Amino acid sequence: MSPKIKLSGAEKDMTLDELEEAIKLARNAGAEGDSYVYAELSTSGKIKEISVSTGERTE
């Protein structure tokens, strides 16, 4: 299993600025541009948390 980084917003749901910062952090942690982004959504469809693989993928 490859290492993952999980990020969430300061409030219940993520803002666009928080999503942008999460992407920057994931790239700095080693995530490649072709890495899949997984998201946990709220019942209203807003992003609560994202996770991205930061190492070698075994898929």
Secondary structure, DSSP 8 states (H G I E B T S, - for coil): ---EEEEE-SSSS--HHHHHHHHHHHHHTT--TT--EEEEE-TTS-EEEEEEE-S----
